[in-house]
């Protein structure tokens, strides 16, 4: 008899893409991604690939972003598929995709992973506000029949991302150096896993998508 895994196999937390205005202030500069942030959103699918064991296997395509004429600060274009295949994957494709809900000051988390949702065919869910990070974590941790042994990706604001990690059980000691999240960094990937005893493991990786991103090699 098979047993349901208590925890996801991997939880990843990323920040929304670049924004107009002060990167340390999530309420400034308008509620949408900047042009650079939209480029990050379009590039995100290249980090992931569907499960090769899935039938039928879905082809992953790179996304392109079309910027409307006159867009100088906020992105106001659209995403579309290209004929170019995405590069080799670096992260496991999420089976579940979450973002902080839209607010009057920011739609950026949702905008950041919209192209990813389209590319891998996983529904984007936005049930919780930025401040409701505990509820978001509990939704996942309290439903092992749905999320057990699954890969989950969450896109959040940088000010609350460390708190979201703590809600998954990451300790303050593990987050030392990453709490608070550096407001000028948009390329971090928080990686959370659990061992067989339920102990939380925490690591930080990097997207390496755009010019100026942190290089790990």
BALOBA-1460 file (C-alpha; in Angstrom, 3 decimals):
// residues 217
<rec num="1" residu="x" x="0.000" y="0.000" z="0.000"/>
<rec num="2" residu="x" x="1.415" y="3.373" z="-1.007"/>
<rec num="3" residu="x" x="1.616" y="6.147" z="1.554"/>
<rec num="4" residu="x" x="1.122" y="9.857" z="0.990"/>
<rec num="5" residu="x" x="4.254" y="11.933" z="1.458"/>
<rec num="6" residu="x" x="3.807" y="14.452" z="4.255"/>
<rec num="7" residu="x" x="5.773" y="17.238" z="2.591"/>
<rec num="8" residu="x" x="6.376" y="18.527" z="-0.926"/>
<rec num="9" residu="x" x="9.536" y="17.215" z="-2.557"/>
<rec num="10" residu="x" x="10.621" y="20.813" z="-3.188"/>
<rec num="11" residu="x" x="9.293" y="24.293" z="-2.477"/>
<rec num="12" residu="x" x="10.872" y="27.171" z="-4.402"/>
<rec num="13" residu="x" x="10.311" y="30.827" z="-3.550"/>
<rec num="14" residu="x" x="11.253" y="33.567" z="-6.006"/>
<rec num="15" residu="x" x="10.765" y="37.297" z="-6.035"/>
<rec num="16" residu="x" x="8.777" y="39.103" z="-8.704"/>
<rec num="17" residu="x" x="10.742" y="40.594" z="-11.578"/>
<rec num="18" residu="x" x="12.263" y="44.043" z="-11.704"/>
<rec num="19" residu="x" x="10.059" y="47.062" z="-11.099"/>
<rec num="20" residu="x" x="10.074" y="50.786" z="-11.873"/>
<rec num="21" residu="x" x="11.150" y="53.035" z="-9.031"/>
<rec num="22" residu="x" x="12.848" y="52.170" z="-5.759"/>
<rec num="23" residu="x" x="13.521" y="48.388" z="-5.624"/>
<rec num="24" residu="x" x="13.325" y="48.504" z="-1.828"/>
<rec num="25" residu="x" x="9.779" y="49.905" z="-1.853"/>
<rec num="26" residu="x" x="7.131" y="47.552" z="-3.261"/>
<rec num="27" residu="x" x="4.524" y="50.340" z="-3.257"/>
<rec num="28" residu="x" x="6.465" y="52.786" z="-5.452"/>
<rec num="29" residu="x" x="6.922" y="53.021" z="-9.200"/>
<rec num="30" residu="x" x="3.590" y="51.652" z="-10.338"/>
<rec num="31" residu="x" x="2.007" y="48.241" z="-9.957"/>
<rec num="32" residu="x" x="3.455" y="46.516" z="-13.036"/>
<rec num="33" residu="x" x="6.815" y="45.029" z="-13.982"/>
<rec num="34" residu="x" x="9.386" y="47.205" z="-15.673"/>
<rec num="35" residu="x" x="10.561" y="46.279" z="-19.170"/>
<rec num="36" residu="x" x="13.517" y="44.477" z="-17.580"/>
<rec num="37" residu="x" x="11.152" y="42.654" z="-15.233"/>
<rec num="38" residu="x" x="9.052" y="41.520" z="-18.176"/>
<rec num="39" residu="x" x="12.191" y="40.156" z="-19.820"/>
<rec num="40" residu="x" x="12.857" y="38.100" z="-16.691"/>
<rec num="41" residu="x" x="9.283" y="36.822" z="-16.752"/>
<rec num="42" residu="x" x="9.643" y="35.818" z="-20.388"/>
<rec num="43" residu="x" x="12.927" y="34.020" z="-19.668"/>
<rec num="44" residu="x" x="11.745" y="32.107" z="-16.594"/>
<rec num="45" residu="x" x="10.290" y="29.123" z="-18.522"/>
<rec num="46" residu="x" x="13.781" y="28.269" z="-19.777"/>
<rec num="47" residu="x" x="14.698" y="27.199" z="-16.217"/>
<rec num="48" residu="x" x="12.076" y="24.439" z="-16.127"/>
<rec num="49" residu="x" x="10.922" y="21.426" z="-18.081"/>
<rec num="50" residu="x" x="7.896" y="19.140" z="-17.709"/>
<rec num="51" residu="x" x="8.275" y="15.710" z="-16.141"/>
<rec num="52" residu="x" x="9.727" y="13.500" z="-18.926"/>
<rec num="53" residu="x" x="7.732" y="10.551" z="-17.543"/>
<rec num="54" residu="x" x="4.464" y="12.383" z="-18.161"/>
<rec num="55" residu="x" x="2.365" y="11.149" z="-21.073"/>
<rec num="56" residu="x" x="2.151" y="12.882" z="-23.408"/>
<rec num="57" residu="x" x="5.326" y="14.859" z="-22.865"/>
<rec num="58" residu="x" x="4.714" y="18.569" z="-23.446"/>
<rec num="59" residu="x" x="7.229" y="20.497" z="-25.492"/>
<rec num="60" residu="x" x="8.558" y="23.510" z="-23.610"/>
<rec num="61" residu="x" x="9.003" y="26.638" z="-25.699"/>
<rec num="62" residu="x" x="10.754" y="29.857" z="-24.844"/>
<rec num="63" residu="x" x="8.514" y="32.906" z="-24.427"/>
<rec num="64" residu="x" x="9.036" y="36.246" z="-26.113"/>
<rec num="65" residu="x" x="7.836" y="39.604" z="-24.850"/>
<rec num="66" residu="x" x="6.585" y="42.253" z="-27.265"/>
<rec num="67" residu="x" x="6.905" y="45.762" z="-25.886"/>
<rec num="68" residu="x" x="4.463" y="48.377" z="-27.132"/>
<rec num="69" residu="x" x="5.890" y="51.542" z="-28.618"/>
<rec num="70" residu="x" x="6.373" y="54.253" z="-26.058"/>
<rec num="71" residu="x" x="6.718" y="51.930" z="-23.074"/>
<rec num="72" residu="x" x="9.475" y="53.582" z="-21.086"/>
<rec num="73" residu="x" x="8.987" y="52.313" z="-17.539"/>
<rec num="74" residu="x" x="6.249" y="49.750" z="-17.034"/>
<rec num="75" residu="x" x="5.861" y="46.787" z="-19.338"/>
<rec num="76" residu="x" x="2.732" y="47.162" z="-21.456"/>
<rec num="77" residu="x" x="3.219" y="44.503" z="-24.103"/>
<rec num="78" residu="x" x="2.359" y="40.837" z="-24.386"/>
<rec num="79" residu="x" x="3.961" y="37.393" z="-24.324"/>
<rec num="80" residu="x" x="4.002" y="34.934" z="-27.208"/>
<rec num="81" residu="x" x="5.636" y="31.639" z="-28.143"/>
<rec num="82" residu="x" x="8.723" y="31.562" z="-30.332"/>
<rec num="83" residu="x" x="10.006" y="28.843" z="-32.616"/>
<rec num="84" residu="x" x="13.133" y="28.510" z="-30.520"/>
<rec num="85" residu="x" x="13.255" y="25.688" z="-27.969"/>
<rec num="86" residu="x" x="14.138" y="26.599" z="-24.417"/>
<rec num="87" residu="x" x="17.586" y="25.742" z="-23.133"/>
<rec num="88" residu="x" x="18.386" y="22.841" z="-20.873"/>
<rec num="89" residu="x" x="16.402" y="22.947" z="-17.645"/>
<rec num="90" residu="x" x="18.115" y="23.809" z="-14.355"/>
<rec num="91" residu="x" x="15.203" y="23.387" z="-11.945"/>
<rec num="92" residu="x" x="12.435" y="20.814" z="-11.557"/>
<rec num="93" residu="x" x="9.196" y="21.912" z="-13.193"/>
<rec num="94" residu="x" x="6.553" y="22.882" z="-10.618"/>
<rec num="95" residu="x" x="3.343" y="20.891" z="-10.456"/>
<rec num="96" residu="x" x="1.779" y="23.789" z="-8.529"/>
<rec num="97" residu="x" x="2.342" y="27.475" z="-9.132"/>
<rec num="98" residu="x" x="1.357" y="30.256" z="-6.714"/>
<rec num="99" residu="x" x="1.806" y="34.034" z="-6.614"/>
<rec num="100" residu="x" x="0.817" y="36.712" z="-4.151"/>
<rec num="101" residu="x" x="-2.574" y="38.158" z="-5.057"/>
<rec num="102" residu="x" x="-2.835" y="41.423" z="-6.962"/>
<rec num="103" residu="x" x="-3.100" y="44.544" z="-4.826"/>
<rec num="104" residu="x" x="-3.694" y="48.206" z="-5.555"/>
<rec num="105" residu="x" x="0.087" y="48.768" z="-5.562"/>
<rec num="106" residu="x" x="1.399" y="45.614" z="-7.245"/>
<rec num="107" residu="x" x="0.447" y="43.006" z="-9.838"/>
<rec num="108" residu="x" x="4.091" y="41.999" z="-10.202"/>
<rec num="109" residu="x" x="4.175" y="38.520" z="-8.611"/>
<rec num="110" residu="x" x="1.355" y="37.315" z="-10.875"/>
<rec num="111" residu="x" x="2.869" y="38.995" z="-13.924"/>
<rec num="112" residu="x" x="6.250" y="37.399" z="-13.246"/>
<rec num="113" residu="x" x="5.018" y="33.798" z="-13.472"/>
<rec num="114" residu="x" x="2.232" y="34.225" z="-16.038"/>
<rec num="115" residu="x" x="4.505" y="33.286" z="-18.948"/>
<rec num="116" residu="x" x="5.790" y="30.281" z="-16.969"/>
<rec num="117" residu="x" x="2.227" y="29.143" z="-16.306"/>
<rec num="118" residu="x" x="1.453" y="29.382" z="-20.022"/>
<rec num="119" residu="x" x="4.634" y="27.599" z="-21.076"/>
<rec num="120" residu="x" x="4.381" y="24.556" z="-18.787"/>
<rec num="121" residu="x" x="0.595" y="24.324" z="-18.689"/>
<rec num="122" residu="x" x="0.252" y="24.668" z="-14.905"/>
<rec num="123" residu="x" x="-2.566" y="26.833" z="-13.563"/>
<rec num="124" residu="x" x="-1.397" y="29.914" z="-11.690"/>
<rec num="125" residu="x" x="-3.151" y="30.309" z="-8.333"/>
<rec num="126" residu="x" x="-3.283" y="33.594" z="-6.363"/>
<rec num="127" residu="x" x="-5.482" y="32.872" z="-3.335"/>
<rec num="128" residu="x" x="-3.562" y="34.833" z="-0.698"/>
<rec num="129" residu="x" x="-2.385" y="38.399" z="-0.212"/>
<rec num="130" residu="x" x="1.277" y="39.219" z="0.329"/>
<rec num="131" residu="x" x="0.788" y="39.491" z="4.108"/>
<rec num="132" residu="x" x="-1.005" y="36.136" z="4.254"/>
<rec num="133" residu="x" x="2.184" y="34.128" z="3.800"/>
<rec num="134" residu="x" x="1.350" y="31.894" z="6.785"/>
<rec num="135" residu="x" x="-2.006" y="30.946" z="5.266"/>
<rec num="136" residu="x" x="-0.285" y="30.215" z="1.958"/>
<rec num="137" residu="x" x="2.257" y="27.918" z="3.602"/>
<rec num="138" residu="x" x="-0.392" y="26.180" z="5.685"/>
<rec num="139" residu="x" x="-2.506" y="25.547" z="2.586"/>
<rec num="140" residu="x" x="0.398" y="23.516" z="1.219"/>
<rec num="141" residu="x" x="1.629" y="21.894" z="4.436"/>
<rec num="142" residu="x" x="-1.851" y="20.902" z="5.638"/>
<rec num="143" residu="x" x="-2.841" y="19.158" z="2.409"/>
<rec num="144" residu="x" x="-0.334" y="16.351" z="1.814"/>
<rec num="145" residu="x" x="-2.784" y="14.433" z="-0.360"/>
<rec num="146" residu="x" x="-2.489" y="17.273" z="-2.877"/>
<rec num="147" residu="x" x="1.008" y="18.662" z="-2.396"/>
<rec num="148" residu="x" x="2.909" y="15.717" z="-0.877"/>
<rec num="149" residu="x" x="5.995" y="14.794" z="-2.921"/>
<rec num="150" residu="x" x="5.193" y="17.575" z="-5.409"/>
<rec num="151" residu="x" x="7.280" y="20.504" z="-6.637"/>
<rec num="152" residu="x" x="5.753" y="23.873" z="-5.710"/>
<rec num="153" residu="x" x="6.878" y="27.309" z="-6.879"/>
<rec num="154" residu="x" x="5.761" y="30.540" z="-5.206"/>
<rec num="155" residu="x" x="6.398" y="34.100" z="-6.398"/>
<rec num="156" residu="x" x="6.245" y="36.738" z="-3.659"/>
<rec num="157" residu="x" x="7.392" y="40.221" z="-2.700"/>
<rec num="158" residu="x" x="10.914" y="40.378" z="-1.328"/>
<rec num="159" residu="x" x="9.840" y="41.965" z="1.964"/>
<rec num="160" residu="x" x="7.721" y="38.956" z="2.906"/>
<rec num="161" residu="x" x="9.610" y="36.159" z="1.115"/>
<rec num="162" residu="x" x="11.800" y="35.315" z="4.154"/>
<rec num="163" residu="x" x="8.660" y="35.213" z="6.318"/>
<rec num="164" residu="x" x="7.080" y="32.852" z="3.803"/>
<rec num="165" residu="x" x="10.138" y="30.608" z="4.084"/>
<rec num="166" residu="x" x="9.831" y="30.670" z="7.889"/>
<rec num="167" residu="x" x="6.175" y="29.663" z="7.574"/>
<rec num="168" residu="x" x="7.423" y="26.511" z="5.842"/>
<rec num="169" residu="x" x="9.655" y="25.800" z="8.845"/>
<rec num="170" residu="x" x="12.930" y="27.410" z="7.784"/>
<rec num="171" residu="x" x="14.704" y="28.753" z="10.868"/>
<rec num="172" residu="x" x="16.053" y="32.228" z="11.399"/>
<rec num="173" residu="x" x="19.546" y="30.725" z="11.634"/>
<rec num="174" residu="x" x="19.156" y="29.071" z="8.229"/>
<rec num="175" residu="x" x="18.027" y="32.407" z="6.785"/>
<rec num="176" residu="x" x="20.982" y="34.296" z="8.228"/>
<rec num="177" residu="x" x="22.293" y="36.485" z="5.427"/>
<rec num="178" residu="x" x="19.027" y="36.213" z="3.484"/>
<rec num="179" residu="x" x="16.640" y="37.918" z="5.906"/>
<rec num="180" residu="x" x="15.957" y="40.619" z="4.995"/>
<rec num="181" residu="x" x="16.063" y="39.875" z="1.267"/>
<rec num="182" residu="x" x="18.499" y="42.225" z="-0.492"/>
<rec num="183" residu="x" x="16.155" y="44.741" z="-2.185"/>
<rec num="184" residu="x" x="18.383" y="45.015" z="-5.273"/>
<rec num="185" residu="x" x="18.390" y="41.223" z="-5.880"/>
<rec num="186" residu="x" x="15.783" y="39.766" z="-8.222"/>
<rec num="187" residu="x" x="17.506" y="36.497" z="-9.155"/>
<rec num="188" residu="x" x="17.413" y="34.459" z="-5.916"/>
<rec num="189" residu="x" x="15.674" y="31.098" z="-5.639"/>
<rec num="190" residu="x" x="14.931" y="29.883" z="-2.101"/>
<rec num="191" residu="x" x="14.990" y="26.051" z="-2.113"/>
<rec num="192" residu="x" x="13.174" y="24.229" z="0.712"/>
<rec num="193" residu="x" x="13.124" y="20.453" z="1.194"/>
<rec num="194" residu="x" x="12.419" y="18.009" z="4.025"/>
<rec num="195" residu="x" x="14.309" y="14.891" z="5.035"/>
<rec num="196" residu="x" x="12.661" y="11.623" z="6.102"/>
<rec num="197" residu="x" x="12.455" y="12.839" z="9.703"/>
<rec num="198" residu="x" x="10.707" y="16.053" z="8.693"/>
<rec num="199" residu="x" x="13.723" y="18.283" z="9.233"/>
<rec num="200" residu="x" x="13.776" y="21.329" z="6.970"/>
<rec num="201" residu="x" x="16.672" y="21.866" z="4.581"/>
<rec num="202" residu="x" x="17.246" y="25.300" z="3.092"/>
<rec num="203" residu="x" x="19.489" y="26.424" z="0.247"/>
<rec num="204" residu="x" x="19.738" y="29.389" z="-2.094"/>
<rec num="205" residu="x" x="20.252" y="29.147" z="-5.850"/>
<rec num="206" residu="x" x="20.259" y="31.719" z="-8.632"/>
<rec num="207" residu="x" x="18.294" y="32.108" z="-11.850"/>
<rec num="208" residu="x" x="21.207" y="33.264" z="-14.052"/>
<rec num="209" residu="x" x="18.754" y="34.570" z="-16.651"/>
<rec num="210" residu="x" x="19.655" y="38.182" z="-17.428"/>
<rec num="211" residu="x" x="22.781" y="40.263" z="-17.826"/>
<rec num="212" residu="x" x="23.959" y="41.245" z="-14.358"/>
<rec num="213" residu="x" x="22.450" y="38.204" z="-12.608"/>
<rec num="214" residu="x" x="24.662" y="36.378" z="-10.117"/>
<rec num="215" residu="x" x="26.811" y="33.715" z="-11.750"/>
<rec num="216" residu="x" x="27.378" y="30.485" z="-9.840"/>
<rec num="217" residu="x" x="30.111" y="29.057" z="-12.040"/>
